[in-house]
Amino acid sequence: MTLGVDWRWRVDWRASVSLVGTVLKWLAVPLLFPLVVGAYYGEGIGTFVATIGVTVAVGLSLERLDPDPDIGAREGFLMVALTWFAVSVVGAVPYVVAGNDVALVNGAPFLAVESGPSTLANPVNALFESMSGFTTTGATVLGDISFEHHSRAMMMWRQQTQWLGGMGIVVLAVAILPELSVGGAQLIDTEAPGPGIQKLTPRIAETARALWRAYLGITALEIVLLFGLHLLGGALGTPLAPRMTFYNAVAHGFTTMATGGFSPEARSIEAFSALVQWVIVPFMVAAGTNFALFWHVLNGESEHLFRDAEFRFYVGVLGVLSAILTVLLFVGTGIATTPGNVGPIPGNLESAARHATFQIASIVTTTGYASMDFNTWSPSAQYLLLAAMFIGGSAGSTGGAIKIVRWLVILKSLKRELFTTVHPEAVRPVRLGGRALDERALRGIYVFTLLYVVIFFVATFLVFLDAERAGGPALNLFESMSAVAATLGNVGPGFQLVGPMNNYLPFPATSKLLMVVLMWIGRLEILPVLVLLTPAYWRS
């Protein structure tokens, strides 16, 4: 007790860390999938055996800190923030282990296929790749994405991290772990993207399971369609999707619905046919839609989809931006470079519309796929994509960035201010979907958006300054802005140096660590992490 102020700890950190351990312990289960992939291809088995051992050991050790944890609001903030960081650290273990393996020797399946230490042998690079995966950012430090340099097991783990992070690690934990059902609403609300979560069922664990069922079902549908095109093309003797093998179908199903953007193909979706690109577009749009709407549709309440103000605004933004970009590409920017994208874009309406629609859907939903190298596009097209990085998907979707619902509320607030300026005596609440929003919710949206913009500009300056300090890549302002926008908004690719066919490897380690933090706080929407830095959170 000092000067009449009670300085006792107000946070039961042991309970929070114990539940982090529980989540880590069960992370060993999804690690079995890349282990099975490695066993099938005869490579990378030892990497995942070691990782499973480490994961279980660390999880059990942390779990023992509090055998009977009790989670309140403060503990929920700490648990969610630590879970995402801890999962990313453990998720980096396969990269470090595989990155230090020697070349594959026939008959020695316990080794990966990296020939000598790879870029991921560096712990900073491995953490960057893992955080990028779990936060569904899709930024990569891999200089060479190929099965000649990386095992199929490790590349599938890379894809799987995004699928796990898409709907949410904590949402999954609440859905399957009884010990998290109490306090689960607080945990999900802390983790969920957007201003809030809609409780779909009386019990929050049932809501979590409903969201994951929708997520799993749409993922499975995409995998079936993509591989089905491959099989149909083979049966007809027509190359409908020649590169879309079952492995690639699963890999891209994982990262489309997660709005992640990782691909085992070095050229991303450019490596596939025009038909595959068109098929992926609606799944990216679905991934950026509030998953609660799918729950209503599956329960025969499809009217919710078309009455939802956020969904209508979301589809409208996608349509308008796609139309603008289609015109820009049609009149003369960018050249298609692969057999699947035949001919130059200028004058080719299908090609212009496909690349414009695909890239707008990819950037707005923060998926981060590329149907071609948009570094070859004109500055006007690139600046349009940069602006799209700040929009984001719907609340309750797997998308990142600021979120479409916040922009809708801000526009409605601006309209109200213009009206009340002319009619100062009027009382006019901001309404969304026929429901009046309270001023506290509005204030929260304003604060988040302001924080997002401030962090963006400060981080842009720090990245630019750090490149000069460390003698790293000679960055221009546009590159720095796009790198920060892409990591803070969980988008993935930026422009020029960090364009869709390039990577983040040239950045200094300090810049990569800063971007790790940006991806982390961006996925958790800033406030759940920043609140941990306030003395009032820890003290009474």
C-alpha positions as CSV (number, residue, x, y, z in Angstrom):
1,M,0.0,0.0,0.0
2,T,1.5,3.3,-1.1
3,L,-0.1,6.8,-0.7
4,G,-3.5,5.2,-0.2
5,V,-3.4,3.3,-3.5
6,D,-3.9,-0.5,-3.6
7,W,-1.2,-1.9,-5.9
8,R,-2.2,-5.6,-5.7
9,W,-2.2,-7.6,-8.9
10,R,-5.6,-7.7,-10.5
11,V,-4.8,-10.3,-13.1
12,D,-4.6,-14.1,-12.4
13,W,-1.8,-14.6,-14.9
14,R,-1.4,-18.2,-13.8
15,A,-4.9,-19.1,-15.0
16,S,-4.3,-17.4,-18.3
17,V,-1.0,-19.1,-18.9
18,S,-2.4,-22.4,-17.8
19,L,-5.1,-22.2,-20.5
20,V,-2.5,-21.2,-23.1
21,G,-0.8,-24.5,-22.1
22,T,-4.0,-26.4,-22.7
23,V,-4.3,-24.9,-26.2
24,L,-0.7,-25.7,-27.0
25,K,-1.1,-29.3,-25.8
26,W,-4.0,-29.9,-28.1
27,L,-2.1,-28.2,-31.0
28,A,-0.3,-31.6,-31.3
29,V,-3.5,-33.0,-32.9
30,P,-3.4,-30.8,-36.1
31,L,0.3,-31.4,-36.2
32,L,-0.5,-35.1,-37.0
33,F,-1.8,-34.0,-40.5
34,P,1.5,-32.8,-41.9
35,L,3.1,-35.9,-40.2
36,V,0.8,-38.1,-42.2
37,V,1.6,-36.1,-45.4
38,G,5.3,-36.6,-44.6
39,A,4.8,-40.3,-44.1
40,Y,3.0,-40.6,-47.5
41,Y,5.7,-38.8,-49.4
42,G,8.5,-40.3,-47.3
43,E,10.0,-37.0,-46.2
44,G,10.0,-34.6,-43.2
45,I,8.7,-37.1,-40.6
46,G,11.3,-36.4,-38.0
47,T,10.5,-32.7,-38.2
48,F,6.9,-33.2,-37.0
49,V,7.7,-35.9,-34.5
50,A,10.1,-33.5,-32.8
51,T,7.5,-30.6,-33.0
52,I,4.7,-32.7,-31.5
53,G,7.0,-33.7,-28.7
54,V,8.0,-30.1,-28.0
55,T,4.4,-28.9,-28.2
56,V,3.0,-31.5,-25.8
57,A,5.9,-31.0,-23.3
58,V,5.5,-27.2,-23.3
59,G,1.7,-27.4,-23.1
60,L,1.7,-29.8,-20.2
61,S,4.3,-27.7,-18.3
62,L,2.3,-24.5,-18.7
63,E,-1.0,-26.2,-17.9
64,R,0.3,-27.3,-14.4
65,L,0.6,-23.6,-13.3
66,D,-3.1,-23.7,-12.4
67,P,-5.0,-27.0,-12.3
68,D,-8.4,-25.2,-12.0
69,P,-8.1,-21.9,-13.9
70,D,-10.9,-19.3,-13.6
71,I,-11.1,-16.9,-16.4
72,G,-12.5,-13.3,-16.1
73,A,-12.4,-10.4,-18.5
74,R,-8.8,-9.4,-17.7
75,E,-7.5,-13.0,-17.8
76,G,-9.3,-13.4,-21.2
77,F,-7.3,-10.5,-22.7
78,L,-4.1,-12.0,-21.5
79,M,-4.9,-15.6,-22.5
80,V,-6.0,-14.7,-26.1
81,A,-2.9,-12.4,-26.7
82,L,-0.5,-15.0,-25.3
83,T,-2.2,-17.9,-27.1
84,W,-1.7,-16.3,-30.5
85,F,1.9,-15.5,-29.8
86,A,2.7,-18.8,-28.2
87,V,1.1,-20.8,-31.0
88,S,3.1,-18.9,-33.5
89,V,6.3,-19.6,-31.6
90,V,5.6,-23.3,-31.5
91,G,4.5,-23.2,-35.1
92,A,7.9,-22.0,-36.1
93,V,9.6,-25.1,-34.7
94,P,9.1,-27.2,-37.9
95,Y,10.6,-24.5,-39.9
96,V,13.7,-24.2,-37.8
97,V,14.1,-28.0,-37.6
98,A,13.5,-28.6,-41.3
99,G,15.7,-25.6,-42.2
100,N,18.7,-27.1,-40.5
101,D,18.2,-30.6,-42.0
102,V,20.7,-31.9,-44.6
103,A,19.7,-33.0,-48.1
104,L,17.2,-35.9,-48.5
105,V,18.9,-39.3,-48.6
106,N,17.0,-42.1,-50.2
107,G,15.7,-44.4,-47.6
108,A,16.0,-41.8,-44.9
109,P,12.5,-40.3,-44.6
110,F,13.2,-38.7,-41.2
111,L,15.1,-36.0,-43.0
112,A,13.4,-33.1,-44.9
113,V,14.5,-32.0,-48.4
114,E,16.2,-28.8,-47.5
115,S,19.7,-28.9,-48.9
116,G,21.7,-27.4,-46.0
117,P,20.4,-24.5,-43.8
118,S,17.6,-22.6,-45.5
119,T,16.2,-19.2,-44.8
120,L,13.9,-20.7,-42.2
121,A,16.8,-22.0,-40.1
122,N,17.0,-18.4,-38.9
123,P,14.6,-18.2,-35.9
124,V,13.5,-14.7,-36.8
125,N,12.6,-15.8,-40.3
126,A,10.8,-18.9,-38.9
127,L,8.8,-16.8,-36.4
128,F,7.9,-14.4,-39.2
129,E,6.6,-17.2,-41.4
130,S,4.7,-18.8,-38.6
131,M,3.1,-15.6,-37.4
132,S,2.2,-14.8,-41.0
133,G,0.6,-18.2,-41.2
134,F,-1.5,-18.2,-38.1
135,T,-2.6,-14.6,-38.5
136,T,-3.5,-15.4,-42.1
137,T,-1.3,-12.6,-43.4
138,G,0.4,-14.5,-46.2
139,A,3.7,-12.5,-46.2
140,T,6.6,-14.8,-46.7
141,V,10.4,-14.9,-46.3
142,L,10.7,-18.0,-48.5
143,G,13.0,-17.1,-51.4
144,D,12.4,-20.3,-53.2
145,I,9.0,-21.9,-53.0
146,S,9.4,-25.4,-54.5
147,F,9.3,-29.0,-53.5
148,E,12.9,-29.3,-54.5
149,H,13.9,-27.2,-51.5
150,H,11.1,-27.8,-49.0
151,S,9.3,-31.0,-48.0
152,R,5.6,-31.4,-48.9
153,A,4.9,-32.0,-45.2
154,M,6.4,-28.7,-44.2
155,M,4.6,-26.8,-47.0
156,M,1.3,-28.4,-46.0
157,W,1.9,-27.3,-42.4
158,R,2.5,-23.8,-43.8
159,Q,-0.9,-24.0,-45.4
160,Q,-2.6,-25.5,-42.4
161,T,-1.4,-22.8,-40.0
162,Q,-3.5,-20.3,-42.0
163,W,-6.6,-22.6,-41.9
164,L,-6.3,-23.0,-38.2
165,G,-5.9,-19.2,-37.7
166,G,-8.6,-18.2,-40.1
167,M,-11.7,-18.9,-37.9
168,G,-9.6,-18.5,-34.8
169,I,-7.5,-20.7,-32.5
170,V,-9.4,-19.7,-29.5
171,V,-12.8,-20.1,-31.2
172,L,-11.7,-23.7,-32.1
173,A,-10.6,-24.3,-28.5
174,V,-13.9,-23.0,-27.1
175,A,-15.7,-25.3,-29.5
176,I,-13.9,-28.5,-28.4
177,L,-12.5,-27.9,-24.9
178,P,-15.0,-28.0,-22.0
179,E,-12.7,-26.1,-19.7
180,L,-13.0,-23.1,-22.0
181,S,-16.8,-23.1,-22.2
182,V,-17.0,-21.0,-19.0
183,G,-15.8,-17.5,-20.0
184,G,-15.9,-18.6,-23.7
185,A,-18.0,-15.6,-24.8
186,Q,-15.3,-13.2,-23.4
187,L,-12.5,-15.2,-25.1
188,I,-14.3,-15.3,-28.5
189,D,-15.3,-11.6,-28.3
190,T,-11.6,-10.7,-27.7
191,E,-10.4,-12.8,-30.6
192,A,-13.2,-12.3,-33.1
193,P,-12.5,-9.9,-36.0
194,G,-14.8,-6.9,-36.0
195,P,-16.7,-4.8,-33.4
196,G,-18.4,-7.8,-31.9
197,I,-19.7,-11.4,-32.2
198,Q,-23.3,-12.5,-32.7
199,K,-24.3,-15.2,-30.4
200,L,-26.1,-17.7,-32.6
201,T,-27.1,-20.3,-30.0
202,P,-27.9,-20.3,-26.3
203,R,-24.4,-21.7,-25.4
204,I,-21.3,-20.1,-26.7
205,A,-19.6,-23.4,-27.3
206,E,-22.4,-24.4,-29.7
207,T,-21.9,-21.1,-31.5
208,A,-18.2,-21.8,-31.9
209,R,-19.0,-25.2,-33.2
210,A,-21.6,-23.8,-35.7
211,L,-19.1,-21.3,-37.0
212,W,-16.4,-24.0,-37.5
213,R,-18.9,-26.3,-39.2
214,A,-19.7,-23.7,-41.8
215,Y,-16.0,-22.9,-42.2
216,L,-15.1,-26.6,-42.6
217,G,-18.0,-27.2,-45.0
218,I,-17.2,-24.4,-47.4
219,T,-13.5,-25.4,-47.3
220,A,-14.4,-29.0,-48.2
221,L,-16.7,-27.7,-51.1
222,E,-13.8,-25.6,-52.5
223,I,-11.4,-28.6,-52.4
224,V,-13.9,-30.8,-54.1
225,L,-14.6,-28.3,-56.9
226,L,-10.9,-27.5,-57.5
227,F,-9.8,-31.2,-57.7
228,G,-13.0,-32.0,-59.6
229,L,-11.9,-29.6,-62.3
230,H,-8.6,-31.4,-62.5
231,L,-10.3,-34.8,-62.8
232,L,-12.8,-33.6,-65.3
233,G,-10.1,-32.0,-67.5
234,G,-8.2,-35.3,-67.5
235,A,-11.3,-37.3,-68.4
236,L,-12.2,-34.9,-71.3
237,G,-8.6,-34.6,-72.4
238,T,-8.8,-30.8,-71.9
239,P,-6.5,-28.9,-69.6
240,L,-9.2,-27.4,-67.3
241,A,-7.0,-27.4,-64.3
242,P,-3.8,-29.3,-65.1
243,R,-1.8,-28.2,-62.0
244,M,-4.6,-28.5,-59.5
245,T,-3.6,-31.8,-58.0
246,F,-5.3,-33.1,-54.9
247,Y,-2.4,-31.8,-52.9
248,N,-2.8,-28.3,-54.4
249,A,-6.6,-28.4,-54.0
250,V,-6.3,-29.1,-50.3
251,A,-3.5,-26.5,-49.9
252,H,-5.5,-23.8,-51.6
253,G,-8.8,-24.8,-49.9
254,F,-7.0,-24.2,-46.6
255,T,-5.7,-20.8,-47.4
256,T,-8.7,-19.4,-49.4
257,M,-11.2,-19.8,-46.7
258,A,-8.7,-18.5,-44.1
259,T,-8.1,-15.4,-46.3
260,G,-4.5,-16.4,-45.9
261,G,-2.9,-16.4,-49.3
262,F,0.0,-18.9,-48.8
263,S,0.5,-21.1,-51.9
264,P,2.9,-24.0,-52.5
265,E,3.2,-22.5,-56.0
266,A,5.9,-19.8,-56.4
267,R,3.6,-17.8,-58.8
268,S,0.6,-18.0,-56.5
269,I,-2.7,-18.5,-58.4
270,E,-1.1,-17.3,-61.6
271,A,0.2,-20.8,-61.9
272,F,-3.3,-22.1,-62.6
273,S,-5.8,-21.8,-65.4
274,A,-8.2,-18.9,-65.9
275,L,-11.1,-21.3,-64.9
276,V,-9.4,-22.0,-61.6
277,Q,-9.0,-18.3,-60.9
278,W,-12.7,-17.7,-61.6
279,V,-13.7,-20.6,-59.3
280,I,-11.6,-19.2,-56.4
281,V,-13.1,-15.7,-56.6
282,P,-16.5,-16.6,-55.0
283,F,-14.8,-18.5,-52.2
284,M,-12.7,-15.4,-51.4
285,V,-15.8,-13.4,-51.3
286,A,-17.4,-16.0,-49.0
287,A,-14.4,-15.9,-46.7
288,G,-14.8,-12.2,-46.3
289,T,-18.5,-12.6,-45.4
290,N,-19.8,-12.7,-41.8
291,F,-20.0,-16.5,-41.1
292,A,-23.0,-15.9,-39.0
293,L,-24.9,-15.2,-42.2
294,F,-24.0,-18.7,-43.5
295,W,-25.4,-20.2,-40.3
296,H,-28.7,-18.4,-40.9
297,V,-28.8,-19.6,-44.6
298,L,-28.1,-23.2,-43.5
299,N,-31.0,-22.9,-41.1
300,G,-33.4,-21.8,-43.9
301,E,-33.2,-18.1,-43.0
302,S,-31.6,-16.9,-46.3
303,E,-33.4,-13.5,-46.0
304,H,-30.7,-12.5,-43.4
305,L,-28.1,-12.5,-46.2
306,F,-29.9,-10.0,-48.3
307,R,-31.2,-7.8,-45.5
308,D,-27.8,-7.4,-43.9
309,A,-26.6,-3.8,-44.4
310,E,-23.0,-4.8,-44.0
311,F,-23.2,-7.6,-46.6
312,R,-24.9,-5.3,-49.2
313,F,-22.3,-2.6,-48.6
314,Y,-19.5,-5.3,-48.9
315,V,-20.8,-6.6,-52.2
316,G,-21.3,-3.1,-53.5
317,V,-17.7,-2.1,-52.6
318,L,-16.3,-5.2,-54.3
319,G,-18.4,-4.5,-57.4
320,V,-17.5,-0.9,-57.8
321,L,-13.8,-1.4,-57.2
322,S,-13.7,-4.3,-59.6
323,A,-15.4,-2.3,-62.3
324,I,-13.0,0.6,-61.9
325,L,-9.9,-1.7,-62.0
326,T,-11.4,-3.6,-65.0
327,V,-11.5,-0.3,-66.9
328,L,-7.9,0.6,-65.9
329,L,-6.6,-2.7,-67.0
330,F,-8.7,-2.9,-70.2
331,V,-7.4,0.5,-71.5
332,G,-3.8,-0.5,-71.2
333,T,-1.9,-1.7,-68.1
334,G,-0.2,-5.0,-67.3
335,I,0.7,-8.0,-69.4
336,A,-0.4,-11.5,-68.7
337,T,2.6,-13.8,-68.4
338,T,1.5,-17.4,-68.3
339,P,-0.3,-19.8,-70.6
340,G,-3.3,-19.8,-68.3
341,N,-3.6,-16.0,-68.8
342,V,-3.4,-15.9,-72.6
343,G,-2.7,-12.6,-74.2
344,P,-2.1,-9.0,-73.0
345,I,-4.8,-7.5,-70.8
346,P,-5.3,-4.3,-72.8
347,G,-8.3,-4.8,-75.1
348,N,-9.1,-8.2,-73.7
349,L,-12.3,-7.8,-71.6
350,E,-12.3,-11.3,-70.1
351,S,-8.7,-11.0,-69.0
352,A,-9.1,-7.5,-67.6
353,A,-12.3,-8.4,-65.8
354,R,-10.9,-11.7,-64.4
355,H,-7.7,-10.1,-63.0
356,A,-9.5,-7.0,-61.7
357,T,-12.2,-9.1,-60.0
358,F,-9.8,-11.6,-58.6
359,Q,-7.3,-9.0,-57.3
360,I,-9.9,-6.7,-55.7
361,A,-11.5,-9.7,-54.0
362,S,-8.1,-10.9,-52.9
363,I,-7.0,-7.6,-51.5
364,V,-10.3,-6.4,-49.9
365,T,-10.8,-9.7,-48.1
366,T,-7.0,-9.7,-47.3
367,T,-6.6,-13.1,-48.9
368,G,-3.4,-12.0,-50.6
369,Y,-3.5,-14.3,-53.6
370,A,-2.2,-13.0,-57.0
371,S,-3.5,-13.9,-60.4
372,M,-0.6,-12.1,-61.9
373,D,2.2,-9.8,-60.9
374,F,0.5,-6.5,-60.2
375,N,3.9,-4.8,-60.0
376,T,3.6,-4.6,-63.8
377,W,0.4,-2.6,-63.5
378,S,0.2,1.2,-63.8
379,P,0.5,3.4,-60.7
380,S,-3.2,4.2,-60.7
381,A,-4.1,0.5,-60.5
382,Q,-1.5,-0.1,-57.8
383,Y,-2.8,2.9,-55.7
384,L,-6.3,1.6,-56.0
385,L,-5.1,-1.8,-54.6
386,L,-3.2,0.0,-51.8
387,A,-6.4,1.8,-50.8
388,A,-8.3,-1.5,-50.9
389,M,-5.8,-2.9,-48.3
390,F,-7.5,-0.7,-45.7
391,I,-11.1,-1.8,-46.3
392,G,-11.1,-5.4,-45.1
393,G,-13.8,-8.1,-45.0
394,S,-16.9,-8.2,-42.8
395,A,-17.0,-8.5,-39.1
396,G,-17.1,-12.2,-38.1
397,S,-15.3,-13.2,-41.3
398,T,-11.7,-14.4,-41.6
399,G,-10.6,-11.2,-43.3
400,G,-8.3,-8.6,-41.7
401,A,-7.8,-4.8,-42.0
402,I,-10.2,-2.2,-40.7
403,K,-13.4,-4.1,-41.7
404,I,-16.2,-3.0,-44.0
405,V,-18.7,-2.5,-41.1
406,R,-16.5,0.1,-39.5
407,W,-16.3,2.1,-42.8
408,L,-20.1,1.8,-43.1
409,V,-20.7,3.2,-39.6
410,I,-18.1,6.0,-40.2
411,L,-20.0,7.0,-43.4
412,K,-23.3,6.9,-41.6
413,S,-21.8,9.0,-38.8
414,L,-20.5,11.5,-41.3
415,K,-24.0,11.7,-42.9
416,R,-25.4,12.3,-39.4
417,E,-22.9,15.1,-38.7
418,L,-23.8,16.9,-41.9
419,F,-27.5,16.6,-41.1
420,T,-27.1,17.9,-37.5
421,T,-24.9,20.7,-38.7
422,V,-27.9,22.0,-40.7
423,H,-30.4,21.0,-38.0
424,P,-28.6,21.4,-34.6
425,E,-31.8,20.7,-32.7
426,A,-32.3,17.2,-34.3
427,V,-31.6,14.0,-32.4
428,R,-30.6,11.4,-35.0
429,P,-28.9,8.1,-33.9
430,V,-26.7,6.2,-36.3
431,R,-28.6,3.1,-37.4
432,L,-27.2,-0.2,-38.8
433,G,-29.7,-2.7,-40.0
434,G,-32.5,-0.8,-38.4
435,R,-30.9,-0.9,-35.0
436,A,-29.6,2.3,-33.3
437,L,-26.0,2.1,-32.3
438,D,-25.1,3.5,-28.9
439,E,-22.5,6.2,-28.6
440,R,-20.0,3.9,-26.8
441,A,-20.0,1.5,-29.8
442,L,-19.4,4.5,-32.2
443,R,-16.6,5.7,-30.0
444,G,-15.0,2.3,-30.1
445,I,-15.1,2.3,-33.9
446,Y,-13.6,5.8,-34.1
447,V,-10.8,4.9,-31.6
448,F,-9.9,1.7,-33.4
449,T,-9.8,3.3,-36.8
450,L,-7.7,6.2,-35.5
451,L,-5.3,3.8,-33.7
452,Y,-5.0,1.7,-36.9
453,V,-4.1,4.8,-39.0
454,V,-1.6,6.1,-36.4
455,I,0.1,2.7,-36.0
456,F,0.3,2.5,-39.8
457,F,2.1,5.8,-40.2
458,V,4.4,5.3,-37.2
459,A,5.4,1.8,-38.4
460,T,5.9,3.0,-42.0
461,F,8.4,5.5,-40.6
462,L,10.2,2.9,-38.5
463,V,10.5,0.4,-41.3
464,F,11.8,3.1,-43.6
465,L,14.3,4.3,-41.0
466,D,15.4,0.8,-40.1
467,A,16.2,-0.1,-43.7
468,E,18.6,2.9,-43.8
469,R,20.1,2.1,-40.3
470,A,20.8,-1.5,-41.1
471,G,22.0,-0.9,-44.7
472,G,19.0,-3.1,-45.8
473,P,17.1,-2.7,-49.0
474,A,16.8,0.8,-50.5
475,L,13.1,1.4,-49.8
476,N,11.0,4.1,-51.2
477,L,8.0,5.4,-49.3
478,F,5.5,3.4,-51.4
479,E,7.2,0.2,-50.6
480,S,7.4,1.0,-46.9
481,M,3.7,1.9,-46.8
482,S,2.6,-1.2,-48.7
483,A,4.8,-3.5,-46.5
484,V,3.2,-2.1,-43.3
485,A,-0.3,-2.0,-44.7
486,A,0.1,-5.6,-45.8
487,T,1.3,-6.9,-42.4
488,L,-0.8,-4.8,-40.1
489,G,-3.9,-5.5,-42.2
490,N,-3.0,-9.2,-42.6
491,V,-3.0,-8.8,-46.4
492,G,0.3,-10.4,-47.3
493,P,1.8,-9.0,-50.5
494,G,2.6,-5.4,-51.1
495,F,4.2,-3.6,-54.0
496,Q,7.6,-3.5,-55.7
497,L,10.1,-5.1,-53.3
498,V,7.3,-6.9,-51.5
499,G,5.2,-7.5,-54.5
500,P,3.2,-10.7,-55.0
501,M,6.0,-12.6,-56.7
502,N,8.6,-11.3,-54.2
503,N,9.2,-11.8,-50.5
504,Y,10.1,-10.1,-47.2
505,L,13.5,-11.8,-46.9
506,P,15.6,-8.6,-47.7
507,F,14.3,-6.7,-44.6
508,P,16.6,-6.4,-41.6
509,A,15.8,-8.7,-38.6
510,T,14.5,-5.8,-36.6
511,S,12.0,-4.8,-39.3
512,K,10.8,-8.4,-39.5
513,L,10.3,-8.5,-35.8
514,L,8.3,-5.2,-36.0
515,M,6.2,-6.8,-38.7
516,V,5.7,-9.9,-36.5
517,V,4.2,-7.6,-33.9
518,L,2.1,-5.8,-36.6
519,M,0.7,-9.1,-37.8
520,W,-0.1,-10.1,-34.2
521,I,-1.8,-6.9,-33.1
522,G,-3.5,-6.6,-36.5
523,R,-5.1,-10.1,-36.2
524,L,-6.3,-9.3,-32.7
525,E,-7.5,-5.9,-33.7
526,I,-5.0,-3.9,-31.7
527,L,-6.9,-3.1,-28.4
528,P,-6.7,-6.6,-26.8
529,V,-2.9,-6.4,-27.1
530,L,-2.4,-2.7,-26.3
531,V,-4.6,-2.9,-23.2
532,L,-1.9,-5.3,-21.7
533,L,0.5,-2.4,-21.8
534,T,-1.6,-0.2,-19.5
535,P,-0.8,-0.1,-15.7
536,A,-4.6,0.0,-15.0
537,Y,-5.0,-3.4,-16.5
538,W,-2.4,-5.0,-14.1
539,R,-3.0,-3.0,-11.0
540,S,-6.0,-2.2,-8.8
